[in-house]
């Protein structure tokens, strides 16, 4: 479930009396260790400064070191606020702007706690000491306290101390070793002291969601699921906690996500994202309603047919939300005004359409943003020719300004040009992906081609330099003079709901046909060396890779990482075993002869005997998302009949290595295998 860059072509001039131009420097894995990552820009309430999280690789320690940086909105005066702290994350200004809260670990390896820093000088104060740490939080509107989310301590700690650690399994993943604990709301004074528990029960606050205060401080909105089992996030819905009565109310929205509130001329407005088809695994839309009345006043499905990735309130009567659109990361603004003389709560559009795409001057919108009531916005902006930086959009401008230059060093390097490439599918519609050119491309020559297929499957490869592959793998392969194509097959969320929904029913074979059609279209350009074509991908991209090598033999090499090869195993062992597979099989369960047949028909392992392509299999040994057993099974299906195959496992927990060394080892193995067979 992971994802271009733009490379300005180098032109060489030669004349009898002029020395030839120097060969441009191209990126190596060692160079890419210098990439600085920025995230979570937050504008101060007075609109003068922005704080953001900066992350740098500490290669020797094999970790990412994070710190908070404060910078003026004009890009001047940058200074580091946190020195030597571990796991710094999630900065939030107090309502009056005099303090800054953030999460950090008291020391490496310890649970993350909540800190409050005075902005007029002085060290940050640790205000929580929860044994399980803090997952998310929000300032109370008066600035005197903060609500936060933390896991409960195990209720059976005495039994655990005696090694009585049996776990009751329901929809837990196959790696479960301890009983998951519910998360609940707490309240702590901004100056520290004893925290007060607000909620309790066997149900759980959704652990990656943040609490949201109403403007008057009377209620806290939060996301709730039936229990702490990860897979059950698919049932999450918004609840309201009444601070005075200490009661919880289901707001009745059904499955939804990401509640946020703004206040202004129209009164408090609540926004949430809602699944169009009842499941969070498919397309989601932005829904806006008034807190004072239970009626939706806007839904993005009416005018923006794209999957909403994230959003931010921008002013009191508009929201800006992020989607993929074609091969770009797009920003859209939904704006509302009260109808003059109309009934309370009715709306009319501004002079522009209610939902319209913003022109950000070629800057991709990540959705990681914050905005003020006057419309000023800071966001992580994306480009084709450099890693992400912080941008500022002033209230009186339509063009954002880049205010950080964390990756200035990359201007010394040539990066690969990326552009959109369209092809026809058997759906009767076109698809579009990202074609990245060899760094030393010369028109008229033919070059090897590598497919780098995104996972998800509801995701999109864009041309911005973002994500592990866009920042690393694509650039390395282009520097090795390959064309790299990242196809957005059916199920991708860049062309609207109908294209996304087309994956349901033939979750593997439909996208597989799209990807084969893409290769045929690329071959027809005359730019491709047809004897040297490779295919690769991680997760859903690994699923596609393992299916494609079982349905075509022109591939010269294949790399399949964390690949779904058996839908039956995926349906019952993964941490997303609640309705994930069923969603893509039209509700069909695998536990019947007909169900097993349907799952087998879409499983690459069924076609493993057809594979003749030299294949590298990669996986973490403790992958909770795509169980490593599927990699073992596919490996033996190839090896035991003499096919060329190599299986490399990484002793790490997770769906992809989270440490810098682990990430680079994976990508080096990936690129190395392709070099071995395509060079």
C-alpha positions as CSV (number, residue, x, y, z in Angstrom):
1,X,0.0,0.0,0.0
2,X,2.7,2.3,-1.0
3,X,3.6,5.0,-4.1
4,X,7.5,10.4,-9.4
5,X,9.4,12.9,-10.0
6,X,10.1,15.2,-12.7
7,X,13.4,15.3,-14.3
8,X,14.4,18.2,-16.4
9,X,16.1,16.8,-19.5
10,X,19.7,17.5,-19.8
11,X,20.8,18.8,-23.2
12,X,24.4,18.5,-24.2
13,X,26.0,21.0,-26.6
14,X,29.3,20.3,-28.3
15,X,31.5,22.4,-30.6
16,X,35.0,22.1,-31.8
17,X,36.3,24.8,-29.3
18,X,33.9,24.0,-26.4
19,X,34.5,21.2,-23.9
20,X,31.7,18.6,-23.6
21,X,29.2,19.2,-20.8
22,X,29.8,17.2,-17.6
23,X,27.7,14.2,-17.0
24,X,24.8,15.1,-14.7
25,X,24.8,13.7,-11.2
26,X,22.1,11.1,-10.7
27,X,20.7,10.0,-7.4
28,X,22.0,7.0,-5.6
29,X,20.6,5.2,-2.5
30,X,23.3,6.9,-0.4
31,X,22.2,10.3,-1.7
32,X,18.6,9.6,-0.8
33,X,19.5,9.1,2.8
34,X,19.8,13.0,2.9
35,X,16.1,13.5,2.1
36,X,14.4,15.6,4.8
37,X,10.7,14.9,5.4
38,X,8.3,17.6,6.5
39,X,4.7,17.2,7.8
40,X,2.0,18.7,10.0
41,X,2.3,22.4,9.3
42,X,0.3,24.4,11.8
43,X,-0.3,28.1,11.6
44,X,-0.3,30.2,14.8
45,X,-3.6,31.8,15.7
46,X,-2.2,35.3,14.9
47,X,-1.3,34.1,11.4
48,X,2.4,35.1,11.7
49,X,4.2,31.8,12.1
50,X,4.0,28.1,11.2
51,X,5.3,25.2,13.2
52,X,6.0,21.9,11.5
53,X,7.6,18.5,12.1
54,X,11.0,17.9,10.4
55,X,12.3,14.4,10.1
56,X,15.9,13.3,9.2
57,X,17.4,9.9,8.8
58,X,20.0,8.9,11.4
59,X,21.6,6.1,9.4
60,X,23.9,4.9,12.1
61,X,21.1,4.6,14.6
62,X,18.7,3.2,12.0
63,X,15.9,5.6,13.0
64,X,14.2,8.8,11.8
65,X,14.8,11.7,14.1
66,X,12.0,14.3,14.4
67,X,11.9,17.8,15.7
68,X,9.6,20.8,15.7
69,X,10.6,23.8,13.6
70,X,9.1,27.3,13.9
71,X,9.2,29.6,10.8
72,X,7.6,32.9,9.9
73,X,5.0,32.8,7.1
74,X,7.3,34.6,4.8
75,X,9.9,31.9,5.2
76,X,12.3,33.8,7.5
77,X,13.4,33.2,11.0
78,X,13.4,29.4,11.1
79,X,14.4,27.9,14.4
80,X,14.3,24.5,16.0
81,X,12.0,24.3,19.1
82,X,12.8,20.8,20.3
83,X,16.3,19.5,20.8
84,X,17.1,15.9,21.5
85,X,13.6,14.7,22.1
86,X,12.4,11.3,20.7
87,X,9.3,10.7,18.6
88,X,8.2,14.4,18.3
89,X,4.8,14.6,16.6
90,X,1.4,16.3,16.3
91,X,2.0,20.0,17.2
92,X,-1.1,22.0,18.1
93,X,-1.3,25.7,19.1
94,X,-3.3,26.7,22.1
95,X,-6.3,28.7,21.1
96,X,-4.6,32.0,22.2
97,X,-1.3,31.1,20.6
98,X,0.8,31.5,23.8
99,X,1.6,27.7,24.1
100,X,2.3,24.8,21.8
101,X,1.3,21.2,22.6
102,X,3.0,18.2,21.0
103,X,3.6,14.5,21.5
104,X,7.0,13.0,22.3
105,X,8.6,10.2,24.2
106,X,10.4,11.1,27.5
107,X,13.2,8.8,26.2
108,X,13.7,6.4,23.3
109,X,11.6,3.3,23.7
110,X,9.2,4.9,26.2
111,X,5.5,5.5,25.5
112,X,4.7,8.9,23.9
113,X,3.3,11.5,26.2
114,X,1.7,15.0,25.9
115,X,3.8,18.1,26.4
116,X,3.0,21.8,26.5
117,X,5.6,24.4,25.7
118,X,5.3,28.2,26.5
119,X,6.1,30.2,23.5
120,X,7.6,33.1,25.4
121,X,10.5,30.9,26.6
122,X,11.1,28.0,28.8
123,X,11.2,24.2,28.5
124,X,8.2,22.1,27.6
125,X,6.2,20.6,30.4
126,X,5.2,16.9,30.3
127,X,1.5,16.9,31.3
128,X,0.6,13.2,31.0
129,X,2.1,10.1,32.5
130,X,-0.2,7.4,31.2
131,X,1.4,4.0,31.2
132,X,0.1,3.3,27.7
133,X,1.1,6.7,26.4
134,X,-1.0,9.2,24.4
135,X,-2.3,8.6,20.9
136,X,-4.1,11.9,20.0
137,X,-5.4,15.0,21.7
138,X,-7.2,18.3,21.3
139,X,-7.1,21.7,23.2
140,X,-10.3,22.7,25.0
141,X,-11.5,25.9,23.5
142,X,-10.7,27.9,26.6
143,X,-7.0,26.7,26.4
144,X,-7.0,25.5,30.0
145,X,-7.1,21.8,29.4
146,X,-6.7,19.1,26.8
147,X,-8.7,16.0,25.9
148,X,-6.6,13.0,24.9
149,X,-6.9,9.4,23.9
150,X,-5.0,6.6,25.6
151,X,-5.2,2.8,25.9
152,X,-6.4,1.2,29.1
153,X,-4.1,-0.8,31.2
154,X,-4.8,-4.6,31.0
155,X,-7.6,-5.6,33.3
156,X,-5.9,-8.9,33.9
157,X,-2.4,-7.6,34.8
158,X,-2.2,-9.9,37.8
159,X,-2.8,-12.9,35.6
160,X,-0.3,-11.7,33.0
161,X,2.3,-11.4,35.7
162,X,1.7,-15.1,36.4
163,X,2.1,-15.9,32.7
164,X,-1.6,-16.6,32.3
165,X,-1.6,-14.9,29.0
166,X,-4.1,-16.8,26.8
167,X,-5.8,-14.6,24.2
168,X,-9.4,-14.9,23.1
169,X,-9.4,-14.6,19.3
170,X,-12.3,-13.1,17.3
171,X,-11.2,-11.1,14.3
172,X,-7.6,-10.6,15.5
173,X,-4.8,-11.1,13.0
174,X,-2.7,-14.3,13.0
175,X,0.2,-12.5,14.8
176,X,-1.8,-11.6,17.9
177,X,0.2,-12.3,21.0
178,X,-1.7,-10.2,23.6
179,X,-5.2,-9.1,24.2
180,X,-5.8,-5.6,22.6
181,X,-6.9,-2.9,25.0
182,X,-9.7,-0.4,24.5
183,X,-8.8,3.3,24.1
184,X,-10.7,6.0,25.9
185,X,-11.0,9.8,26.5
186,X,-9.1,11.5,29.3
187,X,-8.9,15.2,30.4
188,X,-5.8,16.9,31.7
189,X,-5.1,20.4,32.9
190,X,-2.7,22.3,30.5
191,X,-0.4,22.9,33.5
192,X,-0.3,19.2,34.3
193,X,-1.5,17.3,37.3
194,X,-3.8,14.3,37.7
195,X,-5.7,13.3,34.6
196,X,-9.5,12.6,34.7
197,X,-10.9,9.6,32.8
198,X,-14.0,10.7,30.7
199,X,-15.1,7.4,29.1
200,X,-14.9,3.7,29.8
201,X,-16.3,0.5,28.6
202,X,-15.4,-2.6,26.5
203,X,-15.9,-0.5,23.3
204,X,-13.0,1.6,22.1
205,X,-12.2,5.1,20.8
206,X,-10.8,4.6,17.3
207,X,-7.1,4.7,18.0
208,X,-5.9,6.8,15.1
209,X,-8.7,9.4,15.4
210,X,-8.5,12.7,17.3
211,X,-11.1,14.1,19.7
212,X,-12.9,17.3,18.5
213,X,-14.4,19.9,20.9
214,X,-17.5,21.9,20.1
215,X,-16.8,25.7,20.1
216,X,-18.5,26.2,23.4
217,X,-16.6,23.4,25.1
218,X,-19.7,21.5,26.0
219,X,-19.1,18.3,24.0
220,X,-16.3,16.3,22.6
221,X,-16.9,14.5,19.3
222,X,-14.9,11.3,18.8
223,X,-14.8,8.1,16.7
224,X,-16.0,4.9,18.3
225,X,-15.9,1.2,17.4
226,X,-17.4,-1.8,19.1
227,X,-14.2,-3.1,20.7
228,X,-10.4,-2.6,20.3
229,X,-10.0,-5.3,17.6
230,X,-8.2,-3.4,14.7
231,X,-10.3,-5.0,12.0
232,X,-13.5,-3.5,13.5
233,X,-12.6,0.0,12.5
234,X,-14.9,-0.6,9.6
235,X,-17.8,-0.1,12.0
236,X,-16.5,3.3,13.3
237,X,-19.0,6.1,13.8
238,X,-19.1,9.5,15.5
239,X,-20.2,9.9,19.0
240,X,-20.6,13.0,21.2
241,X,-19.5,13.1,24.8
242,X,-21.5,15.6,27.0
243,X,-19.0,17.1,29.4
244,X,-21.7,18.2,31.9
245,X,-23.9,15.1,32.0
246,X,-21.0,12.7,31.2
247,X,-23.1,10.8,28.7
248,X,-22.2,9.5,25.2
249,X,-24.6,9.8,22.3
250,X,-24.4,8.1,18.9
251,X,-25.0,10.8,16.4
252,X,-26.6,8.4,14.0
253,X,-24.4,9.0,10.9
254,X,-23.6,5.3,10.4
255,X,-20.1,4.4,9.3
256,X,-18.1,7.7,9.0
257,X,-14.7,9.1,9.7
258,X,-12.6,12.2,10.5
259,X,-15.1,14.6,12.2
260,X,-14.0,18.3,12.3
261,X,-15.9,21.4,13.5
262,X,-15.7,25.1,12.5
263,X,-17.6,28.0,13.8
264,X,-18.7,31.2,12.1
265,X,-21.6,33.2,10.6
266,X,-23.5,30.0,9.9
267,X,-23.0,28.7,13.4
268,X,-21.0,25.5,14.1
269,X,-20.6,23.3,11.1
270,X,-19.5,19.6,11.3
271,X,-17.7,17.8,8.5
272,X,-17.2,14.1,8.2
273,X,-16.1,11.7,5.5
274,X,-18.7,9.1,4.6
275,X,-18.4,5.9,2.5
276,X,-20.4,6.1,-0.7
277,X,-21.0,2.3,-0.7
278,X,-21.2,1.7,3.0
279,X,-17.6,0.5,3.5
280,X,-14.5,2.4,4.3
281,X,-12.6,0.3,1.8
282,X,-14.1,2.0,-1.2
283,X,-14.8,5.6,-2.2
284,X,-15.4,8.2,0.5
285,X,-17.1,11.7,0.2
286,X,-17.0,14.8,2.3
287,X,-20.3,15.5,4.1
288,X,-21.1,18.8,5.8
289,X,-24.0,19.5,8.3
290,X,-25.0,22.0,10.9
291,X,-24.6,21.0,14.5
292,X,-27.9,22.8,15.3
293,X,-29.9,20.6,13.0
294,X,-29.5,17.0,11.8
295,X,-29.5,17.8,8.0
296,X,-26.7,17.4,5.5
297,X,-26.1,20.7,3.6
298,X,-23.3,19.5,1.3
299,X,-21.9,16.2,0.0
300,X,-18.9,16.2,-2.4
301,X,-20.4,13.4,-4.5
302,X,-22.7,16.0,-6.1
303,X,-20.0,17.9,-7.8
304,X,-16.6,16.3,-7.2
305,X,-16.6,12.6,-8.1
306,X,-13.3,11.7,-6.4
307,X,-12.3,9.8,-3.3
308,X,-11.6,12.3,-0.4
309,X,-8.2,11.6,1.2
310,X,-8.2,14.5,3.8
311,X,-9.7,17.9,4.4
312,X,-9.3,21.1,6.4
313,X,-11.7,23.8,7.3
314,X,-10.5,27.0,5.5
315,X,-12.4,29.9,6.9
316,X,-15.9,29.6,8.5
317,X,-17.8,28.7,5.4
318,X,-15.5,26.6,3.3
319,X,-13.4,23.5,3.4
320,X,-10.5,22.4,1.2
321,X,-10.1,18.7,0.5
322,X,-7.5,16.5,-1.2
323,X,-8.1,13.9,-3.8
324,X,-6.1,12.2,-6.6
325,X,-7.2,13.5,-10.0
326,X,-5.6,11.9,-13.0
327,X,-1.9,11.7,-12.0
328,X,-2.0,14.8,-9.7
329,X,-2.7,15.4,-6.1
330,X,-5.5,17.9,-6.3
331,X,-7.1,20.5,-4.0
332,X,-10.8,21.3,-4.1
333,X,-12.7,24.0,-2.3
334,X,-16.3,23.6,-1.1
335,X,-17.8,26.9,-0.2
336,X,-21.1,27.8,1.5
337,X,-23.0,31.0,2.2
338,X,-26.4,31.5,3.9
339,X,-29.1,32.4,1.5
340,X,-30.1,36.0,2.1
341,X,-33.7,36.0,3.4
342,X,-33.9,32.2,3.2
343,X,-34.8,29.8,5.9
344,X,-32.1,29.2,8.5
345,X,-29.7,26.6,7.4
346,X,-30.3,26.8,3.7
347,X,-27.3,27.3,1.5
348,X,-26.3,28.7,-1.8
349,X,-23.1,28.4,-3.7
350,X,-20.7,31.3,-4.1
351,X,-20.1,32.6,-7.6
352,X,-18.0,29.6,-8.4
353,X,-19.4,26.1,-8.3
354,X,-19.9,24.7,-4.8
355,X,-17.0,22.3,-5.2
356,X,-14.3,23.5,-7.6
357,X,-10.6,22.5,-8.1
358,X,-8.0,25.0,-7.0
359,X,-5.2,26.0,-9.3
360,X,-2.1,25.9,-7.0
361,X,0.4,26.7,-9.7
362,X,1.6,23.2,-10.3
363,X,2.0,22.4,-6.6
364,X,0.4,19.1,-5.5
365,X,-1.9,19.2,-2.5
366,X,-1.1,16.5,0.0
367,X,-4.0,17.2,2.3
368,X,-1.6,17.7,5.3
369,X,-2.7,21.3,6.0
370,X,-4.0,23.8,8.5
371,X,-6.0,27.0,7.9
372,X,-7.2,30.0,9.8
373,X,-10.7,31.6,9.7
374,X,-9.4,34.3,7.3
375,X,-8.5,31.6,4.8
376,X,-4.7,31.6,5.2
377,X,-3.4,28.0,4.8
378,X,-0.1,26.2,5.3
379,X,0.3,22.8,3.7
380,X,2.7,20.2,2.6
381,X,3.2,20.8,-1.1
382,X,4.3,18.3,-3.7
383,X,6.3,18.7,-6.8
384,X,7.6,16.5,-9.6
385,X,11.2,17.5,-9.2
386,X,11.9,17.7,-5.5
387,X,10.7,16.2,-2.2
388,X,7.8,17.8,-0.3
389,X,8.2,21.2,1.3
390,X,6.0,23.5,3.4
391,X,3.9,26.1,1.4
392,X,1.9,29.1,2.6
393,X,-1.2,30.4,0.8
394,X,-2.1,33.9,2.1
395,X,-5.8,34.9,2.3
396,X,-5.4,37.5,-0.6
397,X,-3.5,35.2,-3.0
398,X,-4.3,32.3,-5.2
399,X,-0.7,31.2,-5.6
400,X,1.1,29.4,-2.7
401,X,4.7,30.3,-1.8
402,X,7.2,27.7,-0.8
403,X,8.6,28.8,2.6
404,X,11.0,25.9,3.4
405,X,14.0,24.7,1.5
406,X,14.8,21.5,3.5
407,X,15.9,19.6,0.4
408,X,17.9,22.3,-1.4
409,X,20.8,19.8,-1.9
410,X,18.7,18.0,-4.6
411,X,19.1,20.9,-7.0
412,X,22.6,19.5,-7.7
413,X,21.1,16.3,-9.1
414,X,19.2,15.4,-12.2
415,X,15.9,13.7,-11.5
416,X,13.7,11.8,-13.9
417,X,11.0,13.4,-16.0
418,X,7.5,12.1,-15.3
419,X,4.4,12.6,-17.4
420,X,0.9,11.2,-17.8
421,X,0.4,8.2,-20.1
422,X,-3.1,7.1,-21.2
423,X,-4.3,3.8,-22.5
424,X,-7.6,2.1,-23.4
425,X,-9.2,-0.5,-21.1
426,X,-11.7,-3.2,-21.8
427,X,-14.2,-1.2,-19.7
428,X,-14.6,1.1,-22.7
429,X,-12.8,3.9,-20.8
430,X,-9.3,5.2,-20.6
431,X,-6.9,4.8,-17.7
432,X,-4.0,7.0,-16.9
433,X,-0.7,6.3,-15.2
434,X,2.7,7.9,-14.7
435,X,5.5,7.3,-17.1
436,X,9.0,8.2,-15.9
437,X,11.8,8.5,-18.4
438,X,15.3,7.2,-18.2
439,X,17.6,9.9,-16.9
440,X,19.8,9.7,-20.0
441,X,16.9,9.3,-22.4
442,X,17.7,10.0,-26.1
443,X,14.8,10.1,-28.5
444,X,14.8,7.3,-31.0
445,X,16.5,4.8,-28.8
446,X,14.7,1.9,-27.0
447,X,15.0,1.3,-23.3
448,X,13.9,-1.4,-20.9
449,X,10.6,-1.0,-19.1
450,X,9.7,-1.7,-15.5
451,X,6.1,-1.6,-14.1
452,X,5.9,-0.4,-10.5
453,X,2.3,-1.1,-9.6
454,X,0.7,0.6,-6.6
455,X,-1.2,-1.2,-3.9
456,X,-4.3,-0.4,-2.0
457,X,-5.9,-1.3,-4.2
458,X,-7.8,2.0,-3.7
459,X,-4.9,4.3,-4.3
460,X,-3.3,6.3,-7.1
461,X,0.3,6.7,-8.4
462,X,0.8,10.4,-9.0
463,X,3.7,12.3,-10.7
464,X,4.7,14.1,-7.6
465,X,7.9,13.1,-5.8
466,X,6.2,11.5,-2.8
467,X,6.1,8.1,-1.1
468,X,8.9,5.6,-0.8
469,X,8.8,4.5,-4.4
470,X,8.4,8.0,-5.8
471,X,11.3,9.3,-3.7
472,X,13.6,6.3,-4.1
473,X,12.9,3.3,-6.3
474,X,11.6,5.2,-9.3
475,X,14.6,7.6,-9.3
476,X,17.1,4.7,-8.9
477,X,15.5,2.8,-11.8
478,X,15.4,5.9,-14.0
479,X,19.0,6.5,-13.1
480,X,19.7,3.0,-14.4
481,X,18.1,4.0,-17.7
482,X,14.8,2.2,-17.4
483,X,11.4,3.6,-18.3
484,X,9.3,3.2,-15.2
485,X,5.5,3.0,-15.6
486,X,3.1,3.2,-12.6
487,X,-0.3,2.2,-13.9
488,X,-3.5,3.3,-12.3
489,X,-5.7,0.3,-13.0
490,X,-9.4,0.0,-12.2
491,X,-9.9,0.3,-8.5
492,X,-7.6,3.4,-8.5
493,X,-9.3,6.5,-7.0
494,X,-8.2,9.0,-9.6
495,X,-11.0,8.9,-12.2
496,X,-14.2,8.7,-10.2
497,X,-16.4,6.2,-8.5
498,X,-17.4,4.1,-11.5
499,X,-13.7,3.4,-12.4
500,X,-13.0,2.6,-8.7
501,X,-16.0,0.3,-8.3
502,X,-15.1,-1.6,-11.5
503,X,-12.6,-3.6,-9.4
504,X,-15.5,-5.2,-7.3
505,X,-16.1,-8.8,-8.5
506,X,-12.8,-9.3,-10.4
507,X,-10.4,-7.8,-7.9
508,X,-7.3,-9.3,-9.5
509,X,-8.1,-10.2,-13.1
510,X,-9.8,-6.9,-14.0
511,X,-6.8,-4.8,-12.9
512,X,-4.6,-7.5,-14.5
513,X,-6.2,-7.0,-17.9
514,X,-5.8,-3.2,-17.5
515,X,-2.1,-3.6,-16.8
516,X,-1.5,-5.9,-19.7
517,X,-3.3,-3.4,-21.9
518,X,-1.0,-0.7,-20.6
519,X,2.1,-2.6,-21.6
520,X,0.7,-3.2,-25.1
521,X,0.1,0.6,-25.4
522,X,3.6,1.3,-24.3
523,X,5.1,-1.2,-26.7
524,X,3.2,0.5,-29.5
525,X,5.1,3.8,-28.8
526,X,8.3,2.3,-30.2
527,X,10.3,3.5,-27.2
528,X,10.4,0.1,-25.3
529,X,12.9,-2.7,-25.7
530,X,10.4,-5.5,-25.9
531,X,12.9,-8.1,-24.8
532,X,13.5,-6.4,-21.5
533,X,10.3,-5.7,-19.6
534,X,10.0,-6.2,-15.9
535,X,7.0,-6.1,-13.5
536,X,7.0,-5.3,-9.8
537,X,4.9,-4.0,-6.9
538,X,4.3,-4.2,-3.2
539,X,1.1,-5.4,-1.4
540,X,-1.7,-4.9,-4.0
541,X,1.1,-4.2,-6.5
542,X,2.6,-7.6,-5.4
543,X,-0.8,-9.2,-6.0
544,X,-0.8,-7.8,-9.5
545,X,2.7,-8.9,-10.2
546,X,2.1,-12.4,-9.1
547,X,-1.0,-12.6,-11.3
548,X,0.6,-11.0,-14.3
549,X,3.5,-13.5,-14.4
550,X,1.0,-16.3,-14.4
551,X,-0.8,-14.8,-17.4
552,X,2.0,-13.6,-19.7
553,X,5.5,-14.9,-20.4
554,X,7.1,-11.9,-22.0
555,X,8.2,-10.6,-18.6
556,X,12.0,-10.8,-18.2
557,X,12.0,-10.3,-14.4
558,X,9.5,-9.9,-11.5
559,X,9.6,-8.5,-8.0
560,X,6.6,-9.2,-5.8
561,X,6.6,-7.7,-2.3
562,X,4.1,-8.5,0.5
563,X,1.9,-10.0,-2.3
564,X,-1.6,-11.3,-1.8
565,X,-1.3,-14.7,-3.6
566,X,-4.2,-16.5,-1.9
567,X,-7.4,-14.7,-1.2
568,X,-8.6,-17.4,1.1
569,X,-5.6,-16.8,3.5
570,X,-6.0,-13.1,3.1
571,X,-9.6,-13.3,4.1
572,X,-9.0,-15.1,7.4
573,X,-5.5,-14.3,8.7
574,X,-4.9,-10.6,8.1
575,X,-5.6,-7.7,10.4
576,X,-8.2,-6.4,7.9
577,X,-10.2,-9.7,7.9
578,X,-13.5,-8.0,8.7
579,X,-15.2,-7.4,5.3
580,X,-12.1,-6.5,3.3
581,X,-12.1,-9.5,1.0
582,X,-15.9,-9.7,1.0
583,X,-16.0,-6.1,-0.2
584,X,-14.2,-7.0,-3.3
585,X,-16.0,-10.3,-3.8
586,X,-19.5,-8.7,-3.7
587,X,-20.1,-10.0,-0.2
588,X,-19.2,-13.6,-1.0
589,X,-17.6,-15.5,1.9
590,X,-14.9,-18.1,1.1
591,X,-16.4,-20.8,3.4
592,X,-18.4,-22.8,0.8
593,X,-17.4,-24.7,-2.4
594,X,-18.7,-21.8,-4.5
595,X,-16.9,-19.3,-2.3
596,X,-13.7,-21.2,-2.4
597,X,-14.0,-21.4,-6.2
598,X,-14.6,-17.6,-6.5
599,X,-11.6,-16.8,-4.3
600,X,-9.4,-19.3,-6.1
601,X,-10.3,-17.8,-9.5
602,X,-8.8,-14.5,-8.4
603,X,-5.8,-15.9,-6.5
604,X,-2.4,-15.8,-8.3
605,X,-1.4,-19.1,-6.6
606,X,-4.0,-20.8,-8.9
607,X,-1.9,-19.9,-11.9
608,X,1.6,-20.4,-10.4
609,X,2.3,-23.4,-12.6
610,X,2.3,-21.0,-15.6
611,X,5.1,-18.9,-14.2
612,X,8.4,-18.8,-16.2
613,X,9.6,-15.4,-15.2
614,X,12.6,-15.1,-12.8
615,X,10.9,-13.9,-9.6
616,X,12.1,-12.3,-6.4
617,X,9.7,-12.6,-3.5
618,X,10.0,-10.1,-0.6
619,X,8.1,-9.9,2.7
620,X,8.5,-8.9,6.3
621,X,8.3,-12.0,8.5
622,X,5.7,-10.4,10.8
623,X,3.4,-8.7,8.3
624,X,0.0,-8.4,9.9
625,X,-1.6,-6.9,6.7
626,X,-0.5,-9.6,4.2
627,X,0.5,-12.8,6.0
628,X,4.0,-14.0,5.1
629,X,2.6,-17.6,4.6
630,X,1.4,-16.5,1.2
631,X,4.9,-15.7,0.2
632,X,6.1,-19.1,1.4
633,X,3.4,-20.8,-0.5
634,X,4.1,-19.0,-3.8
635,X,7.9,-19.5,-3.4
636,X,7.4,-23.3,-3.1
637,X,5.0,-23.4,-5.9
638,X,7.8,-22.0,-8.1
639,X,10.9,-23.5,-6.5
640,X,9.6,-27.1,-6.2
641,X,9.1,-27.3,-9.9
642,X,12.4,-25.8,-10.8
643,X,11.4,-22.2,-11.7
644,X,13.9,-19.4,-11.1
645,X,12.9,-17.8,-7.8
646,X,14.4,-16.2,-4.8
647,X,12.7,-15.4,-1.5
648,X,14.1,-12.8,0.9
649,X,12.4,-12.2,4.2
650,X,13.0,-9.3,6.6
651,X,12.8,-9.9,10.4
652,X,10.5,-7.0,11.1
653,X,7.0,-6.4,12.2
654,X,4.7,-4.5,9.8
655,X,3.6,-4.4,6.2
656,X,6.9,-2.7,5.1
657,X,10.0,-2.0,7.1
658,X,9.6,1.2,9.0
659,X,13.3,1.8,9.7
660,X,15.6,3.6,7.3
661,X,18.1,0.7,6.9
662,X,15.3,-1.8,6.4
663,X,13.6,0.3,3.8
664,X,16.8,0.7,1.8
665,X,17.6,-3.0,2.0
666,X,14.2,-3.8,0.5
667,X,14.6,-1.2,-2.3
668,X,18.2,-2.3,-3.0
669,X,17.1,-5.9,-3.4
670,X,14.2,-4.8,-5.6
671,X,16.4,-2.7,-7.9
672,X,19.2,-5.3,-7.9
673,X,17.0,-8.1,-9.1
674,X,15.7,-6.0,-12.0
675,X,19.3,-5.0,-12.9
676,X,20.3,-8.6,-12.8
677,X,17.8,-9.6,-15.5
678,X,17.2,-6.4,-17.5
679,X,20.7,-5.0,-17.9
